[in-house]
């Protein structure tokens, strides 16, 4: 069974939106870890907000420049959880139909590499509650943006996690990886 790995960049105060603040911290260490994540994946899952941001940015990047990651993002199979997106324009994008949990359960049952998800919102919450997220990686950046709240969109959401890995980069970025605790 494929793994679903969520990778979310955030500031110390919980901002995840418009992550241009990550750029000064995206050094060789970060590129190596991000590259390993994409190398181990052959599909990407996202909610509508992430799709809108990514589909506006990635197609404009040079796929011939291996440092951008654009070749992966533009060519990987993409799945969008949305009830309002009907005609995605970003190539290799499919809108999931029907029940989200059923659709992602079917994706995970397929042969293939990992499925990666960026961003953290209601889609992630639903998938964690359903036991479908295998790992959450929070890339904590030493930045305060103001007004952040990682869980603002989440209501009635509680989950516990086990720490599976921690990496501290020279830039000050901490990547804390967690696996959701299973309820017995």
N, C-alpha and C positions, 0 to 999 in steps of 0.2 A: 504494500500500500504506500502511496506517495505521502510525503509529509507536506503540511501547510505551515510555512514559516512567515510570520509577520515581522517586518523590519520598519521601525518608526524612528525618525529623527526628531528630537525634541530639545527645547531649551530647559534651563534649570527651573523656569517658572511654567513649564508645561505647554509652551507654544509649539504646534506642529505645522501650522499653516505657512505657506509661502516660505519654504526653507532656504531662502537665499543666504541666511545667516550661517549656513553650514560651509559655504565656500572657503573661508579662510582656514577651515579645519580639515578640508578634504585633501589630505596629504598622501604620501605613499602607503602608510599604514592603513588609512581608511580605504584607499583605492584597492588595496590587496584584499581586505576583508569583504568589501562590497563585491569585488570581482569573484571571490570564492562563492559568495551567495548566488550570484547569477550563473556561474559555471555549473553549479549543482542543481539548477532549475531549468525547466523547459516550458513553464507556464507562469502567468501572472494573474492574480485576482485582485480586483479593486472595486471600491464603491464609486458612485457617480462623481463625487467631488474630486477624488483622486484622478479618475479618468479625465475629467475636464481639465485639470491642471497639467497632467502628463501629456495628454493629446495635443495641448497647445504648445508644449515646449519641445518634446523629444523629436517630432518629425522635422524640426528646423535645425537639428544638430547634425554635424558631419559624421556619417556612419563610417567613413574611412579613417577617422581619428580614433585609435583604440583607447585613448585615455578618456573619451566621453561616455562610453557605454551605450552610445546611441544605436549601434548595430544590434545589440541585444534587445533593447527596449522597443525598437521599431519592428523587429522581426519575430520576437517571441509570441506565442499564442497568448492572447489576452482575453480574460473573462471579466465582464462588468456586471455587478449586482445593481440593477436599477429597474425601477418600474416606469421611468419616464424617458429613458434613452431608447429610441427605436431604430435609428439609422447611424451607427457609429462610423466615423470617417477615418479613424486610425486603423491602418491595415492590420489584419490578423486579429480583429476584435470581434468577440461574440458576446451578446447580451444574454445573461442567464435567464431562462424562462421558468416560471412556476416558483415553487417553494425553494428558498435559498438553501436551507439545510439539506434538502434532498439533492439539489443540483451540485452542491459542493461535495456531498458524500459520494455521488457518482463520479465526480472529477478525481477525487482521491483514490477511488477504486480502480481507475484506469492505470495501465502500464505507463511508466515514465519517471522522470526525475521529480524533484521537489516543485511545489507551487509556492511562489513568493507573493506576499501582499505587503504593500506600503500604505502607511497611514493607519490611524486608529480611530474608529468611530462605531456607528451602530452595526455595520456589517461585521466587524471584528467581534463586537460584543455578542452578537447572535451566534457566531461560529464558536466562540469560546464556551458559551453556555451549552452548545450542542456537543462539545467535546471534539471539535474538528480542528482546532488550532494546536499544532504540536510544539511550537516554540514562538516566543515573542522576544524580539531583540530591540531594546531601547538604546538608541545612540544618544546619550546625554551630552549636550554641548555646553561648554562653560560660557553661556550667554544668557542675559536677561532681556527679553523683548517687551515685556509688559502685557498684561491682559490675557495671558494664557491660561488655559484650563483643559488639560488633556481629556478629561472625562465630561466636559460640558454637554456633549450630545448624548451621553449615556444616562439613562434613567433606570432605576431598579436593577443596577448591575453590581454584582459582587462576585469576586473570584479570588482564589489564592493560587500562588505559584511557588515552584521550587526553583532556586537558582541553579542553572546548569553550566554557566560560564561567565567570566568577567574578563574584559580586556581593557586595560588603561593605555591609551595612546599618549605619545609624547606631547601631542597638541593639547592635551587636557580632556579630550573626549573619552568618555567611559561607555563601553558597550556592555550592557548587562543583559544576559540571555536567560530567559525563564521558560519553564514548561508548566502549563496549567496542572494543578493538582487534580488528580482524579478522585471522585467521591466514591467511597466504598459502601 
